Amino acid sequence: MSDEFKVIKEFECHGKQMVTVRIGNAAHVMTLEEWHKIYDRNHQEKWKAKVD
């Protein structure tokens, strides 16, 4: 997965917070919760413990 992440848009859909994110050359729509999981997993330098 590319290290280039950019949140393009945040919106609400059926009561869920959603985001459109540019990852590399592709755009993805996902819940804000999913985005935080993906972003945090790829930026582990902020963590005390690392995950493989």
HTML snippet that shows the backbone in 3Dmol.js (N, CA, C, O; Angstrom):
<script src="https://3Dmol.org/build/3Dmol-min.js"></script>
<div id="view" style="width:600px;height:400px;position:relative"></div>
<script>
const pdb = `
ATOM      1  N   MET A   1       0.846  -1.179   0.000  1.00  0.00           N
ATOM      2  CA  MET A   1       0.000   0.000   0.000  1.00  0.00           C
ATOM      3  C   MET A   1       0.892   1.244   0.000  1.00  0.00           C
ATOM      4  O   MET A   1       1.933   1.261   0.657  1.00  0.00           O
ATOM      5  N   SER A   2       0.511   2.221  -0.691  1.00  0.00           N
ATOM      6  CA  SER A   2       1.277   3.458  -0.792  1.00  0.00           C
ATOM      7  C   SER A   2       1.267   4.212   0.530  1.00  0.00           C
ATOM      8  O   SER A   2       0.326   4.091   1.315  1.00  0.00           O
ATOM      9  N   ASP A   3       2.321   4.993   0.773  1.00  0.00           N
ATOM     10  CA  ASP A   3       2.394   5.800   1.991  1.00  0.00           C
ATOM     11  C   ASP A   3       1.727   7.155   1.823  1.00  0.00           C
ATOM     12  O   ASP A   3       1.686   7.938   2.772  1.00  0.00           O
ATOM     13  N   GLU A   4       1.202   7.450   0.635  1.00  0.00           N
ATOM     14  CA  GLU A   4       0.565   8.740   0.389  1.00  0.00           C
ATOM     15  C   GLU A   4      -0.928   8.651   0.684  1.00  0.00           C
ATOM     16  O   GLU A   4      -1.676   7.987  -0.034  1.00  0.00           O
ATOM     17  N   PHE A   5      -1.352   9.332   1.754  1.00  0.00           N
ATOM     18  CA  PHE A   5      -2.756   9.335   2.156  1.00  0.00           C
ATOM     19  C   PHE A   5      -3.266  10.765   2.168  1.00  0.00           C
ATOM     20  O   PHE A   5      -2.562  11.673   2.608  1.00  0.00           O
ATOM     21  N   LYS A   6      -4.492  10.972   1.685  1.00  0.00           N
ATOM     22  CA  LYS A   6      -5.101  12.298   1.756  1.00  0.00           C
ATOM     23  C   LYS A   6      -6.611  12.128   1.882  1.00  0.00           C
ATOM     24  O   LYS A   6      -7.242  11.495   1.035  1.00  0.00           O
ATOM     25  N   VAL A   7      -7.188  12.695   2.940  1.00  0.00           N
ATOM     26  CA  VAL A   7      -8.638  12.669   3.101  1.00  0.00           C
ATOM     27  C   VAL A   7      -9.207  13.731   2.173  1.00  0.00           C
ATOM     28  O   VAL A   7      -8.901  14.916   2.309  1.00  0.00           O
ATOM     29  N   ILE A   8     -10.038  13.299   1.228  1.00  0.00           N
ATOM     30  CA  ILE A   8     -10.625  14.206   0.247  1.00  0.00           C
ATOM     31  C   ILE A   8     -11.905  14.831   0.778  1.00  0.00           C
ATOM     32  O   ILE A   8     -12.142  16.026   0.602  1.00  0.00           O
ATOM     33  N   LYS A   9     -12.740  14.006   1.436  1.00  0.00           N
ATOM     34  CA  LYS A   9     -14.052  14.484   1.881  1.00  0.00           C
ATOM     35  C   LYS A   9     -14.522  13.667   3.073  1.00  0.00           C
ATOM     36  O   LYS A   9     -14.319  12.454   3.117  1.00  0.00           O
ATOM     37  N   GLU A  10     -15.151  14.328   4.041  1.00  0.00           N
ATOM     38  CA  GLU A  10     -15.822  13.660   5.155  1.00  0.00           C
ATOM     39  C   GLU A  10     -17.309  13.941   5.019  1.00  0.00           C
ATOM     40  O   GLU A  10     -17.708  15.066   4.719  1.00  0.00           O
ATOM     41  N   PHE A  11     -18.139  12.907   5.244  1.00  0.00           N
ATOM     42  CA  PHE A  11     -19.586  13.072   5.119  1.00  0.00           C
ATOM     43  C   PHE A  11     -20.296  12.027   5.971  1.00  0.00           C
ATOM     44  O   PHE A  11     -19.664  11.115   6.504  1.00  0.00           O
ATOM     45  N   GLU A  12     -21.607  12.165   6.096  1.00  0.00           N
ATOM     46  CA  GLU A  12     -22.409  11.222   6.859  1.00  0.00           C
ATOM     47  C   GLU A  12     -23.326  10.463   5.908  1.00  0.00           C
ATOM     48  O   GLU A  12     -23.915  11.053   5.002  1.00  0.00           O
ATOM     49  N   CYS A  13     -23.447   9.146   6.116  1.00  0.00           N
ATOM     50  CA  CYS A  13     -24.303   8.300   5.288  1.00  0.00           C
ATOM     51  C   CYS A  13     -25.034   7.321   6.199  1.00  0.00           C
ATOM     52  O   CYS A  13     -24.410   6.483   6.851  1.00  0.00           O
ATOM     53  N   HIS A  14     -26.360   7.431   6.238  1.00  0.00           N
ATOM     54  CA  HIS A  14     -27.182   6.562   7.092  1.00  0.00           C
ATOM     55  C   HIS A  14     -26.705   6.587   8.540  1.00  0.00           C
ATOM     56  O   HIS A  14     -26.694   5.553   9.207  1.00  0.00           O
ATOM     57  N   GLY A  15     -26.313   7.759   9.027  1.00  0.00           N
ATOM     58  CA  GLY A  15     -25.907   7.919  10.416  1.00  0.00           C
ATOM     59  C   GLY A  15     -24.465   7.546  10.719  1.00  0.00           C
ATOM     60  O   GLY A  15     -24.039   7.643  11.870  1.00  0.00           O
ATOM     61  N   LYS A  16     -23.695   7.119   9.709  1.00  0.00           N
ATOM     62  CA  LYS A  16     -22.294   6.756   9.921  1.00  0.00           C
ATOM     63  C   LYS A  16     -21.394   7.830   9.330  1.00  0.00           C
ATOM     64  O   LYS A  16     -21.658   8.346   8.244  1.00  0.00           O
ATOM     65  N   GLN A  17     -20.327   8.165  10.054  1.00  0.00           N
ATOM     66  CA  GLN A  17     -19.327   9.092   9.540  1.00  0.00           C
ATOM     67  C   GLN A  17     -18.493   8.362   8.497  1.00  0.00           C
ATOM     68  O   GLN A  17     -17.939   7.300   8.780  1.00  0.00           O
ATOM     69  N   MET A  18     -18.399   8.918   7.299  1.00  0.00           N
ATOM     70  CA  MET A  18     -17.676   8.311   6.184  1.00  0.00           C
ATOM     71  C   MET A  18     -16.591   9.269   5.702  1.00  0.00           C
ATOM     72  O   MET A  18     -16.661  10.476   5.933  1.00  0.00           O
ATOM     73  N   VAL A  19     -15.590   8.709   5.029  1.00  0.00           N
ATOM     74  CA  VAL A  19     -14.538   9.522   4.421  1.00  0.00           C
ATOM     75  C   VAL A  19     -14.229   8.986   3.027  1.00  0.00           C
ATOM     76  O   VAL A  19     -14.349   7.790   2.762  1.00  0.00           O
ATOM     77  N   THR A  20     -13.832   9.886   2.153  1.00  0.00           N
ATOM     78  CA  THR A  20     -13.257   9.512   0.865  1.00  0.00           C
ATOM     79  C   THR A  20     -11.775   9.825   0.992  1.00  0.00           C
ATOM     80  O   THR A  20     -11.391  10.951   1.308  1.00  0.00           O
ATOM     81  N   VAL A  21     -10.943   8.816   0.742  1.00  0.00           N
ATOM     82  CA  VAL A  21      -9.508   8.942   0.963  1.00  0.00           C
ATOM     83  C   VAL A  21      -8.765   8.599  -0.317  1.00  0.00           C
ATOM     84  O   VAL A  21      -9.076   7.608  -0.978  1.00  0.00           O
ATOM     85  N   ARG A  22      -7.781   9.420  -0.664  1.00  0.00           N
ATOM     86  CA  ARG A  22      -6.895   9.097  -1.782  1.00  0.00           C
ATOM     87  C   ARG A  22      -5.702   8.364  -1.192  1.00  0.00           C
ATOM     88  O   ARG A  22      -4.975   8.897  -0.354  1.00  0.00           O
ATOM     89  N   ILE A  23      -5.514   7.118  -1.653  1.00  0.00           N
ATOM     90  CA  ILE A  23      -4.368   6.307  -1.240  1.00  0.00           C
ATOM     91  C   ILE A  23      -3.606   5.973  -2.510  1.00  0.00           C
ATOM     92  O   ILE A  23      -4.058   5.175  -3.331  1.00  0.00           O
ATOM     93  N   GLY A  24      -2.452   6.589  -2.659  1.00  0.00           N
ATOM     94  CA  GLY A  24      -1.691   6.411  -3.894  1.00  0.00           C
ATOM     95  C   GLY A  24      -2.456   7.011  -5.053  1.00  0.00           C
ATOM     96  O   GLY A  24      -2.771   8.202  -5.038  1.00  0.00           O
ATOM     97  N   ASN A  25      -2.763   6.202  -6.065  1.00  0.00           N
ATOM     98  CA  ASN A  25      -3.480   6.675  -7.251  1.00  0.00           C
ATOM     99  C   ASN A  25      -4.966   6.364  -7.228  1.00  0.00           C
ATOM    100  O   ASN A  25      -5.668   6.668  -8.192  1.00  0.00           O
ATOM    101  N   ALA A  26      -5.465   5.763  -6.146  1.00  0.00           N
ATOM    102  CA  ALA A  26      -6.868   5.343  -6.080  1.00  0.00           C
ATOM    103  C   ALA A  26      -7.615   6.098  -4.983  1.00  0.00           C
ATOM    104  O   ALA A  26      -7.015   6.561  -4.013  1.00  0.00           O
ATOM    105  N   ALA A  27      -8.928   6.215  -5.151  1.00  0.00           N
ATOM    106  CA  ALA A  27      -9.783   6.825  -4.130  1.00  0.00           C
ATOM    107  C   ALA A  27     -10.644   5.727  -3.515  1.00  0.00           C
ATOM    108  O   ALA A  27     -11.143   4.847  -4.216  1.00  0.00           O
ATOM    109  N   HIS A  28     -10.809   5.791  -2.200  1.00  0.00           N
ATOM    110  CA  HIS A  28     -11.577   4.786  -1.472  1.00  0.00           C
ATOM    111  C   HIS A  28     -12.586   5.478  -0.573  1.00  0.00           C
ATOM    112  O   HIS A  28     -12.292   6.525   0.004  1.00  0.00           O
ATOM    113  N   VAL A  29     -13.787   4.894  -0.450  1.00  0.00           N
ATOM    114  CA  VAL A  29     -14.804   5.379   0.475  1.00  0.00           C
ATOM    115  C   VAL A  29     -14.907   4.347   1.585  1.00  0.00           C
ATOM    116  O   VAL A  29     -15.061   3.154   1.321  1.00  0.00           O
ATOM    117  N   MET A  30     -14.820   4.807   2.828  1.00  0.00           N
ATOM    118  CA  MET A  30     -14.884   3.896   3.970  1.00  0.00           C
ATOM    119  C   MET A  30     -15.391   4.644   5.186  1.00  0.00           C
ATOM    120  O   MET A  30     -15.470   5.873   5.189  1.00  0.00           O
ATOM    121  N   THR A  31     -15.734   3.885   6.224  1.00  0.00           N
ATOM    122  CA  THR A  31     -16.168   4.539   7.460  1.00  0.00           C
ATOM    123  C   THR A  31     -14.958   5.212   8.099  1.00  0.00           C
ATOM    124  O   THR A  31     -13.813   4.834   7.853  1.00  0.00           O
ATOM    125  N   LEU A  32     -15.235   6.201   8.912  1.00  0.00           N
ATOM    126  CA  LEU A  32     -14.166   6.900   9.621  1.00  0.00           C
ATOM    127  C   LEU A  32     -13.414   5.923  10.522  1.00  0.00           C
ATOM    128  O   LEU A  32     -12.197   6.028  10.678  1.00  0.00           O
ATOM    129  N   GLU A  33     -14.136   4.976  11.113  1.00  0.00           N
ATOM    130  CA  GLU A  33     -13.513   3.960  11.971  1.00  0.00           C
ATOM    131  C   GLU A  33     -12.521   3.104  11.179  1.00  0.00           C
ATOM    132  O   GLU A  33     -11.413   2.846  11.650  1.00  0.00           O
ATOM    133  N   GLU A  34     -12.915   2.662   9.974  1.00  0.00           N
ATOM    134  CA  GLU A  34     -12.014   1.877   9.123  1.00  0.00           C
ATOM    135  C   GLU A  34     -10.784   2.700   8.743  1.00  0.00           C
ATOM    136  O   GLU A  34      -9.666   2.184   8.735  1.00  0.00           O
ATOM    137  N   TRP A  35     -10.991   3.967   8.430  1.00  0.00           N
ATOM    138  CA  TRP A  35      -9.884   4.842   8.047  1.00  0.00           C
ATOM    139  C   TRP A  35      -8.872   4.966   9.179  1.00  0.00           C
ATOM    140  O   TRP A  35      -7.664   4.901   8.949  1.00  0.00           O
ATOM    141  N   HIS A  36      -9.368   5.146  10.407  1.00  0.00           N
ATOM    142  CA  HIS A  36      -8.452   5.256  11.544  1.00  0.00           C
ATOM    143  C   HIS A  36      -7.653   3.963  11.721  1.00  0.00           C
ATOM    144  O   HIS A  36      -6.466   4.022  12.042  1.00  0.00           O
ATOM    145  N   LYS A  37      -8.270   2.806  11.521  1.00  0.00           N
ATOM    146  CA  LYS A  37      -7.546   1.530  11.623  1.00  0.00           C
ATOM    147  C   LYS A  37      -6.443   1.451  10.573  1.00  0.00           C
ATOM    148  O   LYS A  37      -5.314   1.075  10.890  1.00  0.00           O
ATOM    149  N   ILE A  38      -6.757   1.801   9.332  1.00  0.00           N
ATOM    150  CA  ILE A  38      -5.771   1.741   8.246  1.00  0.00           C
ATOM    151  C   ILE A  38      -4.663   2.759   8.472  1.00  0.00           C
ATOM    152  O   ILE A  38      -3.484   2.424   8.358  1.00  0.00           O
ATOM    153  N   TYR A  39      -5.026   3.998   8.792  1.00  0.00           N
ATOM    154  CA  TYR A  39      -4.028   5.055   8.973  1.00  0.00           C
ATOM    155  C   TYR A  39      -3.107   4.726  10.141  1.00  0.00           C
ATOM    156  O   TYR A  39      -1.886   4.836  10.025  1.00  0.00           O
ATOM    157  N   ASP A  40      -3.691   4.321  11.267  1.00  0.00           N
ATOM    158  CA  ASP A  40      -2.885   4.012  12.448  1.00  0.00           C
ATOM    159  C   ASP A  40      -1.946   2.840  12.194  1.00  0.00           C
ATOM    160  O   ASP A  40      -0.809   2.846  12.667  1.00  0.00           O
ATOM    161  N   ARG A  41      -2.407   1.837  11.453  1.00  0.00           N
ATOM    162  CA  ARG A  41      -1.571   0.666  11.172  1.00  0.00           C
ATOM    163  C   ARG A  41      -0.366   1.059  10.309  1.00  0.00           C
ATOM    164  O   ARG A  41       0.699   0.453  10.430  1.00  0.00           O
ATOM    165  N   ASN A  42      -0.520   2.043   9.461  1.00  0.00           N
ATOM    166  CA  ASN A  42       0.566   2.464   8.578  1.00  0.00           C
ATOM    167  C   ASN A  42       1.405   3.605   9.142  1.00  0.00           C
ATOM    168  O   ASN A  42       2.352   4.051   8.494  1.00  0.00           O
ATOM    169  N   HIS A  43       1.073   4.079  10.329  1.00  0.00           N
ATOM    170  CA  HIS A  43       1.854   5.141  10.976  1.00  0.00           C
ATOM    171  C   HIS A  43       2.175   4.731  12.410  1.00  0.00           C
ATOM    172  O   HIS A  43       1.840   5.435  13.362  1.00  0.00           O
ATOM    173  N   GLN A  44       2.827   3.587  12.545  1.00  0.00           N
ATOM    174  CA  GLN A  44       3.110   3.023  13.856  1.00  0.00           C
ATOM    175  C   GLN A  44       4.210   3.767  14.606  1.00  0.00           C
ATOM    176  O   GLN A  44       4.441   3.498  15.784  1.00  0.00           O
ATOM    177  N   GLU A  45       4.887   4.694  13.943  1.00  0.00           N
ATOM    178  CA  GLU A  45       5.929   5.453  14.637  1.00  0.00           C
ATOM    179  C   GLU A  45       5.349   6.242  15.807  1.00  0.00           C
ATOM    180  O   GLU A  45       6.088   6.662  16.697  1.00  0.00           O
ATOM    181  N   LYS A  46       4.028   6.446  15.813  1.00  0.00           N
ATOM    182  CA  LYS A  46       3.352   7.164  16.895  1.00  0.00           C
ATOM    183  C   LYS A  46       3.072   6.257  18.090  1.00  0.00           C
ATOM    184  O   LYS A  46       2.716   6.743  19.164  1.00  0.00           O
ATOM    185  N   TRP A  47       3.231   4.937  17.915  1.00  0.00           N
ATOM    186  CA  TRP A  47       2.864   3.969  18.944  1.00  0.00           C
ATOM    187  C   TRP A  47       4.050   3.606  19.817  1.00  0.00           C
ATOM    188  O   TRP A  47       5.201   3.724  19.399  1.00  0.00           O
ATOM    189  N   LYS A  48       3.759   3.160  21.039  1.00  0.00           N
ATOM    190  CA  LYS A  48       4.800   2.615  21.914  1.00  0.00           C
ATOM    191  C   LYS A  48       5.134   1.187  21.495  1.00  0.00           C
ATOM    192  O   LYS A  48       6.301   0.797  21.520  1.00  0.00           O
ATOM    193  N   ALA A  49       4.118   0.394  21.108  1.00  0.00           N
ATOM    194  CA  ALA A  49       4.312  -0.993  20.666  1.00  0.00           C
ATOM    195  C   ALA A  49       3.964  -1.095  19.186  1.00  0.00           C
ATOM    196  O   ALA A  49       2.993  -0.491  18.730  1.00  0.00           O
ATOM    197  N   LYS A  50       4.747  -1.849  18.443  1.00  0.00           N
ATOM    198  CA  LYS A  50       4.534  -2.013  17.003  1.00  0.00           C
ATOM    199  C   LYS A  50       3.731  -3.274  16.714  1.00  0.00           C
ATOM    200  O   LYS A  50       3.774  -4.225  17.494  1.00  0.00           O
ATOM    201  N   VAL A  51       2.996  -3.295  15.595  1.00  0.00           N
ATOM    202  CA  VAL A  51       2.218  -4.445  15.152  1.00  0.00           C
ATOM    203  C   VAL A  51       2.727  -4.856  13.784  1.00  0.00           C
ATOM    204  O   VAL A  51       2.955  -4.005  12.925  1.00  0.00           O
ATOM    205  N   ASP A  52       2.909  -6.155  13.572  1.00  0.00           N
ATOM    206  CA  ASP A  52       3.364  -6.649  12.257  1.00  0.00           C
ATOM    207  C   ASP A  52       2.248  -6.650  11.263  1.00  0.00           C
ATOM    208  O   ASP A  52       2.447  -7.033  10.110  1.00  0.00           O
TER     209      ASP A  52
END
`;
const viewer = $3Dmol.createViewer("view");
viewer.addModel(pdb, "pdb");
viewer.setStyle({}, {cartoon: {color: "spectrum"}});
viewer.zoomTo();
viewer.render();
</script>
